[in-house]
Amino acid sequence: MTSPVTRDAAQTPELTLTGASVGKLSESQSIIRLMLSVAAGIIVWLLPLSLDPGVQKVLAISAFMVLSWITHALDHAITGFVGCFVFWASGAAAFPVAFAGFANTTPWFLFGALMIGAMAAKSGLARRLAYTVMRTMGHSYSRLLMGLILSDFLLTFLVPSGIARVVIMASIAVGLCHAFGADRGSNIGRGMFIILTYTATIFDKMIIAGAASITARGIIETQGGVEVLWGHWFLSFLPADLITIFVAWWLTMYFYPPEKKELPEGKRFLTDALREMGPWTAIEKRAAILMGCAIALWMTDAFHHISPPMVGLGIGLLATLPMIGVLDTDDVKRVNYLPIFFVATAIGMGQVLVQSRALNIMTDAMFGWMAPYVHGTFSSTAVLYWTSFLYHIPLGDEVVMLATSLPMLMNFATEQQLDPLVVGMVWTFGAGGKLFVYQSAPLVVGYSYGYFSGRDMFRIGAVLTVVEFLILSLLLVPFYWPLFGL
């Protein structure tokens, strides 16, 4: 029963918890993109902009970094390191400012989250939870589909990585497709894969989980000057989570009616999978206790005010200790540290922009047009949400999009006397809407299994993007968020 899963999973790209090998640029492509990025920086450096030379230097280096991130000329972390080094070496910023991101809590929050995700994956706890939820839901296609979406949501708490969740849930979906005789062209396979992939990226914005929302939280807190609580964020988006689960399920049933409505083999597949896992192991129990402590502390941070990064990093480090932990030294070595370095260098760039006052110039250029439209509740929400959505299309990578835009947006919110937390939450939520596969790494990983097409992605993405906007503008912002003082 499990061999089809193993065989099919082996055909997908090599995956890690934090990244996927989904195709690399050729050397010539990388060189061309790098040359374009460097050229952009040189042009900004040499243009007669009538700016302070130090400010123009900062803008030029930032232009190189942003364009290199957009085009993937280099790995994001390498680009960040180069940019921060040039800030320092050129005299544009002192070392403590250029590399300030490494003394910020945000990258270490991400590190702790990745450690927790590694713990969930290694112990098998994440997979056991998914199998248990889906078996409880029933064996018809509609119930299994709901179980798949619900499992995806619940795993967000245990596995703070959209990529890792897609890999975990995809292995289950592949097994179900084989058990039901559904191939890659079937509505069953297309429906399962498109929705488990797309919802993984949405839930990452409504819960502080994964690099994008962790990065957003850190920038809102440091640049916006407001406290961002994990539990507050979760409760603020909870109605959207619940509505999204049911809307996503209904849309999938509507767009991809199953060839078989009753799938009796489904329950047996899930039961056999749980039987093969055997009883709870000691490592699963330790992982459950540690992750339970993390979730409990995150949800109650409004009362004890222990910062989410401290909780995440603390639990992540506890997971490496003998006797009580789950991870060994080899597990820690396998964690991909480049996303952590990228977030740190992106925050460093933001600090340089703030210290040099170059951020004010960028804010006026990027967001000055918004000022007349951000005074009413509905118009403010609409402008922020759809601008974020459109801004995400050319930038592609959502972490790059948030890391480069949120510092300017926080500056804009301060200038316009807007609540930085509300503005930042709406902007981050707007980044969850996607039309194209390239806009998120989890989407690329899900697409690589070959069960859905770009057209499927566009259709589901377009409808859910509108639905999420209606939830935000008609329910959350005007009625629900004021209950939390927002």
C-alpha positions in Angstrom: 0.0 0.0 0.0 2.9 2.4 0.7 5.1 1.6 -2.2 3.2 3.8 -4.7 3.8 6.8 -2.3 7.5 6.1 -2.1 7.8 5.6 -5.8 5.9 8.8 -6.7 7.6 10.9 -4.1 11.0 9.8 -5.4 10.0 11.4 -8.8 9.7 14.8 -7.3 12.6 17.2 -6.9 14.9 16.7 -3.9 13.4 18.5 -1.0 14.5 19.8 2.4 12.5 21.3 5.2 13.2 24.8 4.0 13.7 24.7 0.3 13.4 22.8 -2.9 15.6 22.1 -5.8 13.1 23.1 -8.5 15.5 24.0 -11.3 18.6 26.2 -11.4 19.6 29.0 -13.7 22.3 28.3 -16.2 25.6 30.0 -15.6 25.0 32.4 -18.5 21.6 33.4 -17.2 23.0 34.0 -13.7 25.7 36.2 -15.2 23.3 38.3 -17.3 21.0 38.8 -14.3 23.8 39.7 -12.0 25.2 42.2 -14.6 21.7 43.8 -14.9 21.5 44.1 -11.1 25.0 45.7 -10.9 24.2 48.0 -13.8 21.0 49.2 -12.0 23.0 50.1 -8.9 25.7 51.9 -10.9 23.0 53.9 -12.8 21.3 55.0 -9.6 24.8 55.9 -8.2 25.7 58.1 -11.2 22.3 59.7 -11.9 22.2 63.5 -11.2 19.5 63.3 -8.6 20.5 66.3 -6.5 20.6 64.1 -3.4 23.1 63.9 -0.5 26.0 61.7 -1.8 25.6 59.3 1.1 21.9 58.9 0.5 22.4 58.3 -3.2 25.0 55.7 -2.4 22.6 53.9 -0.1 19.8 54.0 -2.8 22.2 52.6 -5.4 23.3 49.6 -3.2 19.7 49.0 -2.3 18.7 49.0 -6.0 21.3 46.3 -6.7 20.0 44.2 -3.8 16.3 44.5 -4.7 16.8 43.8 -8.4 19.1 40.8 -7.6 16.5 39.4 -5.3 13.7 39.9 -7.9 15.7 38.2 -10.7 17.3 35.6 -8.5 20.7 36.5 -9.9 22.3 35.1 -6.8 20.9 33.2 -3.8 18.9 35.7 -1.7 21.2 35.3 1.3 24.4 35.8 -0.8 22.9 38.9 -2.4 22.1 40.2 1.1 25.6 39.5 2.4 27.1 41.3 -0.6 24.8 44.3 -0.2 25.5 44.6 3.6 29.2 44.3 3.0 29.2 47.0 0.3 27.2 49.3 2.7 30.0 48.8 5.2 33.0 48.8 2.8 31.8 51.9 0.9 31.3 53.9 4.1 27.5 54.1 3.5 26.9 52.6 6.9 28.9 51.5 9.9 29.2 47.8 10.5 26.7 47.6 13.4 24.1 49.3 11.2 24.8 47.3 8.0 24.6 44.0 9.8 22.0 45.1 12.4 19.7 42.3 11.2 21.8 39.7 12.9 21.2 41.3 16.2 17.5 41.4 15.5 15.1 38.8 16.9 13.4 38.1 13.6 16.0 35.8 11.9 16.4 33.8 15.2 12.6 33.5 15.4 12.8 31.9 12.0 15.7 29.6 13.1 13.6 28.4 16.1 10.6 27.9 13.8 12.7 25.8 11.4 14.0 23.7 14.3 10.4 23.1 15.5 9.5 22.1 12.0 12.4 19.7 11.8 11.3 18.2 15.1 7.8 17.6 13.8 9.0 16.1 10.6 11.7 13.8 12.1 9.4 12.5 14.9 6.6 11.6 12.5 4.2 13.6 14.6 3.1 15.8 11.7 2.3 12.9 9.5 0.4 11.1 12.3 -1.7 14.1 13.0 -2.6 14.4 9.3 -3.5 10.8 8.9 -5.6 10.9 12.1 -7.6 14.0 11.1 -8.3 12.6 7.7 -9.4 9.2 8.9 -11.7 10.9 11.4 -13.3 12.9 8.7 -14.6 9.9 6.8 -13.9 8.0 3.5 -16.0 9.9 0.9 -14.0 12.2 -1.4 -15.7 15.4 0.0 -14.8 14.4 3.5 -11.3 13.4 2.7 -10.8 16.7 0.9 -12.0 18.6 3.9 -9.6 16.5 6.0 -6.8 17.4 3.7 -7.5 21.1 4.1 -8.0 20.9 7.8 -4.8 18.9 8.3 -3.0 21.6 6.3 -4.3 24.2 8.6 -3.5 22.3 11.8 0.0 21.5 10.6 0.7 25.2 10.3 1.1 25.2 14.1 3.6 22.3 14.1 5.5 22.8 10.9 6.1 26.5 10.4 7.2 26.0 6.7 4.8 26.0 3.8 7.2 23.9 1.7 7.5 21.2 4.4 3.7 21.0 4.8 3.2 20.7 1.1 5.7 17.8 1.0 4.1 16.1 4.0 0.5 16.5 2.7 1.5 15.6 -0.9 2.8 12.2 0.1 -0.6 11.5 1.6 -2.4 12.8 -1.4 -0.3 10.7 -3.8 -1.1 7.6 -1.8 -4.8 8.4 -1.8 -4.7 8.9 -5.6 -3.0 5.6 -6.1 -5.5 3.8 -3.8 -8.4 5.3 -5.7 -6.9 4.7 -9.2 -6.9 8.5 -9.9 -4.1 9.6 -12.2 -2.5 13.0 -12.7 -5.2 14.2 -15.1 -8.1 13.3 -12.8 -10.3 15.8 -11.0 -9.5 13.9 -7.8 -5.8 14.4 -8.1 -6.0 18.0 -9.4 -8.4 19.1 -6.7 -6.4 17.6 -3.9 -3.0 19.0 -5.0 -4.1 22.5 -6.0 -5.9 23.1 -2.8 -3.4 21.6 -0.4 -0.7 23.7 -2.1 -2.6 27.0 -2.3 -3.9 26.9 1.3 -0.4 26.3 2.6 0.6 29.7 1.4 -2.6 31.4 2.7 -2.4 29.9 6.2 1.2 31.1 6.5 -0.1 34.7 6.5 -2.9 34.3 8.9 -0.7 32.5 11.5 2.8 33.7 12.2 4.5 30.7 10.6 7.1 30.6 7.9 9.6 33.1 6.7 7.1 35.5 5.2 4.9 36.2 8.2 7.9 36.0 10.6 9.7 38.6 8.5 6.5 40.8 8.4 6.1 40.6 12.2 9.7 41.6 12.8 9.6 44.6 10.5 6.2 45.8 11.8 7.6 45.7 15.3 11.0 47.3 14.7 10.1 49.8 12.0 6.5 50.4 13.1 7.3 50.7 16.8 4.4 48.5 18.0 4.3 45.2 19.8 3.2 42.3 17.6 1.8 39.4 19.7 1.5 35.9 18.2 -1.8 35.2 19.9 -3.2 38.5 18.9 -2.3 37.9 15.2 -3.8 34.4 15.3 -7.1 35.5 16.9 -7.4 38.5 14.5 -7.3 36.2 11.5 -9.2 33.2 13.0 -12.5 34.0 11.3 -10.7 34.3 8.0 -9.0 30.9 8.6 -12.4 29.2 9.3 -14.2 30.8 6.3 -11.2 30.0 4.0 -11.3 26.3 5.0 -14.9 26.0 3.9 -14.7 28.2 0.9 -11.6 26.4 -0.4 -13.3 23.1 0.1 -16.5 24.2 -1.8 -14.5 25.8 -4.6 -12.5 22.6 -5.1 -15.7 20.5 -5.2 -17.2 22.9 -7.7 -14.3 23.2 -10.0 -13.2 19.6 -9.8 -16.2 17.3 -9.2 -14.7 13.9 -8.4 -15.0 10.9 -10.8 -15.9 8.9 -7.7 -17.9 10.4 -4.9 -17.5 7.5 -2.5 -14.0 6.2 -2.1 -14.2 3.2 0.2 -10.5 2.4 -0.2 -9.7 5.8 1.4 -10.4 4.8 5.0 -8.4 1.5 4.6 -5.5 3.4 3.2 -5.4 5.8 6.1 -5.9 3.0 8.7 -3.1 1.0 7.2 -0.8 4.0 7.2 -1.5 4.6 10.9 -1.0 0.9 11.6 2.3 0.9 9.9 3.4 3.9 12.0 2.7 1.8 15.1 2.0 3.1 18.6 3.3 6.5 19.7 7.1 6.5 20.1 9.1 8.2 22.8 10.4 10.7 20.3 6.9 11.6 19.2 5.8 12.1 22.8 8.7 14.4 23.5 8.0 16.3 20.3 4.4 16.7 21.2 5.2 18.1 24.6 7.7 20.6 23.3 5.5 21.8 20.5 2.5 21.9 22.8 4.5 24.2 25.1 5.5 26.4 22.2 1.9 26.8 20.9 0.6 27.4 24.4 3.1 30.1 25.1 2.5 31.8 21.7 -1.2 31.8 22.1 -1.0 33.3 25.6 1.7 35.9 24.9 -0.8 38.7 25.6 -0.7 37.7 29.2 3.0 36.8 29.9 4.6 39.0 27.2 7.3 36.5 26.5 8.2 37.4 22.9 7.4 34.9 20.2 11.0 34.8 19.0 12.2 33.9 22.5 9.6 31.1 22.7 10.5 29.8 19.2 14.2 29.8 19.7 14.0 28.5 23.3 11.9 25.5 22.3 14.1 24.9 19.2 17.2 24.8 21.4 15.5 22.5 23.9 14.8 20.1 21.0 18.5 19.6 20.6 19.3 18.7 24.3 19.9 15.0 25.2 17.2 13.1 27.0 14.4 15.7 26.5 15.1 16.7 22.9 14.3 15.2 19.5 17.1 16.5 17.2 20.8 15.5 17.1 23.7 17.4 15.8 23.3 16.0 12.3 19.7 17.2 12.2 20.8 20.7 13.1 23.5 20.6 10.3 20.8 19.7 7.8 18.8 22.8 8.5 19.0 25.3 5.6 20.5 28.5 7.2 20.4 30.6 4.0 16.8 31.8 4.6 17.8 32.9 8.1 20.7 34.9 6.7 18.6 36.4 4.0 16.0 37.7 6.5 18.8 39.1 8.6 20.5 41.0 5.7 17.1 42.3 4.4 16.5 43.8 7.9 20.0 45.2 7.8 19.2 46.9 4.5 16.1 48.4 6.1 18.1 49.7 9.0 20.6 51.4 6.7 17.7 53.0 4.8 16.3 54.4 8.0 19.6 55.6 9.4 20.5 57.4 6.2 17.0 58.8 5.7 16.9 57.3 2.2 13.8 55.5 3.3 11.8 58.8 3.3 12.7 59.3 -0.4 11.7 55.7 -1.3 8.4 56.0 0.7 7.4 59.2 -1.1 8.2 57.6 -4.5 6.4 54.3 -3.8 3.5 55.2 -1.6 3.0 58.9 -1.9 0.0 58.4 -4.3 -1.9 56.4 -1.6 -2.3 59.3 0.9 -5.7 60.6 -0.4 -7.2 57.1 -0.3 -6.3 55.8 3.2 -8.8 57.8 5.3 -11.9 55.6 5.1 -12.1 52.1 6.5 -13.1 50.4 3.2 -11.1 52.5 0.9 -8.0 52.1 3.1 -8.4 48.4 3.2 -9.0 48.1 -0.5 -6.0 50.3 -1.5 -3.6 48.4 0.8 -4.8 44.9 -0.1 -4.9 45.3 -3.8 -1.6 47.3 -3.9 0.0 44.5 -2.0 -1.5 41.9 -4.3 -0.3 43.8 -7.4 3.1 44.6 -6.0 3.6 40.9 -5.3 3.2 40.0 -9.0 6.4 41.4 -10.4 8.5 40.8 -7.3 7.5 37.1 -7.2 9.1 35.8 -4.0 6.8 36.8 -1.1 9.6 37.2 1.5 11.4 39.6 -0.8 8.2 41.4 -1.4 7.5 41.9 2.3 11.1 42.6 3.3 11.6 45.3 0.7 8.1 47.0 1.0 7.2 46.9 4.6 9.9 49.3 5.9 8.6 51.9 3.4 5.0 51.1 4.3 5.7 51.5 8.1 7.3 54.9 7.4 4.3 55.8 5.3 1.9 54.7 8.2 3.9 56.9 10.6 3.8 59.9 8.4 0.0 59.5 7.8 -0.7 58.8 11.5 -2.1 55.3 10.7 -1.9 52.3 13.0 1.3 50.5 11.8 -0.1 47.2 13.1 -3.3 47.3 11.1 -1.5 48.6 8.0 1.1 45.9 8.2 -1.4 43.1 8.8 -3.5 44.1 5.8 -0.4 44.4 3.6 0.8 41.0 4.7 -2.6 39.4 4.2 -2.7 40.9 0.7 0.5 39.1 -0.1 -1.3 35.8 0.4 -3.3 36.2 -2.9 -1.5 34.6 -5.8 -2.2 33.9 -9.5 1.0 32.4 -10.7 3.1 29.4 -9.5 6.4 31.5 -9.4 5.0 33.7 -6.6 5.7 31.3 -3.8 8.2 28.4 -3.1 5.4 26.1 -1.7 3.5 26.7 -5.0 6.5 25.7 -7.0 7.0 22.5 -4.9 3.3 21.5 -5.2 3.3 22.2 -8.9 6.4 20.0 -9.4 4.3 16.9 -8.6 2.5 17.4 -11.9 -1.1 17.1 -10.7 -2.3 20.6 -11.5 -1.6 23.2 -14.2 -0.9 26.9 -14.3 -4.5 27.4 -15.4 -5.7 25.6 -12.3 -3.5 27.8 -10.2 -4.9 31.0 -11.9 -8.5 30.0 -11.5 -8.4 29.0 -7.9 -6.1 31.9 -7.0 -8.3 34.5 -8.7 -11.4 33.4 -6.9 -9.8 33.0 -3.5 -8.0 36.3 -3.8 -11.4 38.1 -4.2 -12.9 36.0 -1.4 -10.1 36.9 1.0 -10.5 40.6 0.2 -14.3 40.4 1.0 -13.6 38.7 4.3 -11.0 41.3 5.2 -12.9 44.4 4.1 -16.5 43.4 5.1 -15.9 41.5 8.3 -12.4 41.7 9.8 -11.4 45.3 9.5 -14.8 47.1 10.1 -16.3 44.8 12.8 -14.0 42.1 14.2 -10.7 43.9 14.6 -12.1 46.7 16.7 -12.9 44.1 19.3 -9.2 43.8 19.8 -8.6 47.5 19.8 -7.4 47.6 16.2 
